[in-house]
Amino acid sequence: MIPYGRQEITEADIAAVQDVLRSDFITQGQAVPDFEFALAKTCKAKFAVATSSATAALHLSCLALGVKTDDWVWTSPNTFAASANCALYCGAQIDFVDIDERTYNLCALKLEEKLIAAEKNNCLPKVLIVVHFSGQPCDLKAVRALSLKYGFKVVEDASHAVGAQYDGEPIGACIYSDITVFSFHPVKIITTGEGGAVLTNDASVARRIELLRSHGITRDSAELEANAPQPWHYEQQHLGYNYRMTDIQAALGISQLGRLPGYISKRHEIAQRYELALAGQDLLTPWQHPTGHSSYHLFVIRIPGPATGDRRNRIGRALRSAGIQVNLHYIPVHLHPFYKQLGFKLGAFPAAEQYYSQALSLPMYPTLTTREQDSVVEHLTNEMNR
Ligand SMILES: *Cc1c(COP(=O)(O)O)cnc(C)c1O
């Protein structure tokens, strides 16, 4: 079986985890701050706060940016549901901005049109969550210009984009955003089992997220209300959660982070081999915007065919029967039953819906062998021409 994505775990990773298991602290020890320091340094951000997942990180980001009941949060329909769910956790209202037909990222022109309309109706978003789909950075400069003009905050859901670059700078540097969120789920670029992180250059946002990650509890003498507190004193000052990462996970993260540059170049090599092998076929390979350097979390092809997706479905099923676990990223969020029940309808975001009828994610991960890749290409081209 060839999966669409998978982790690589080395002996060094295992040794790093074992070290933590044999130490005094398996959570709330030194590995988490060490991982946070290494992440912030790699991404040229001032602060990194590790969390139990990207979903938790997105929830905390919305809270830290002040998202409340009746605020609006906008995101892309072409994403994992967590990018939208985080707004609903805060009691906010969610809406979507349709995608660009070449990058499959939220389209900045459609964003501007929607902002003009929202300003007239007095319902501008408080936060926009952009998603660097497949690891390709979205149009951050255009989004930042609009955020300054219309006064909303920007969160980058960079779950796919650890190790990607935008205009020569690492994703996570938050040059054009308020917060960047990473995921370390095993199918993503590097893994901690489960895990996520928030990166920001804003000290107060970082501190707020740190507090909310651990019940809203502080022991910091400068923050306590009590005067001359006892050494065991702590105070819960906000309603927080247990969204902490363990030291076991962080040790794995530190070890994996060292291999990040190698992973990105390997993913580019695999992408180039697909490009060469699939040239001349009646399909689209992922177009790359020159301002970005993708982390190639996904390699999505588009197979032209009827709007029903019948041709793509037939080809996808045939590949799965052959043990090639192709996948579909993404079913547009607004078409899930839960979101339809909120009032979203088919036809609302036509570019995302048309993309959805054609897309197929081919296997893409650093340990994919050339033989496995050749087998993917052979099965795919046979099915395409059947
Ligand atoms: C994987 C993913 C998430 C959620 O990540 P977890 O770490 O599993 O919570 C959120 N957004 C996007 C775009 C993702 O791909």
The ligand as an SDF file (V2000), in Angstrom:
LIG
                    3D

 15 15  0  0  0  0  0  0  0  0999 V2000
   -4.1870   19.3130    9.4380 C   0  0  0  0  0  0  0  0  0  0  0  0
   -4.8340   20.6300    9.3340 C   0  0  0  0  0  0  0  0  0  0  0  0
   -5.4110   21.2710   10.4370 C   0  0  0  0  0  0  0  0  0  0  0  0
   -5.5620   20.6080   11.7720 C   0  0  0  0  0  0  0  0  0  0  0  0
   -4.3850   20.1530   12.2760 O   0  0  0  0  0  0  0  0  0  0  0  0
   -4.3560   19.2840   13.6390 P   0  0  0  0  0  0  0  0  0  0  0  0
   -2.9520   19.4430   14.0990 O   0  0  0  0  0  0  0  0  0  0  0  0
   -4.7020   17.8810   13.2120 O   0  0  0  0  0  0  0  0  0  0  0  0
   -5.3590   19.8460   14.5590 O   0  0  0  0  0  0  0  0  0  0  0  0
   -5.9060   22.5490   10.2710 C   0  0  0  0  0  0  0  0  0  0  0  0
   -5.8600   23.1590    9.0830 N   0  0  0  0  0  0  0  0  0  0  0  0
   -5.3440   22.5700    7.9900 C   0  0  0  0  0  0  0  0  0  0  0  0
   -5.2960   23.3260    6.7030 C   0  0  0  0  0  0  0  0  0  0  0  0
   -4.8320   21.2810    8.0740 C   0  0  0  0  0  0  0  0  0  0  0  0
   -4.3430   20.6880    6.9880 O   0  0  0  0  0  0  0  0  0  0  0  0
  1  2  1  0
  2  3  1  0
  2 14  2  0
  3  4  1  0
  3 10  2  0
  4  5  1  0
  5  6  1  0
  6  7  2  0
  6  8  1  0
  6  9  1  0
 10 11  1  0
 11 12  2  0
 12 13  1  0
 12 14  1  0
 14 15  1  0
M  END
$$$$
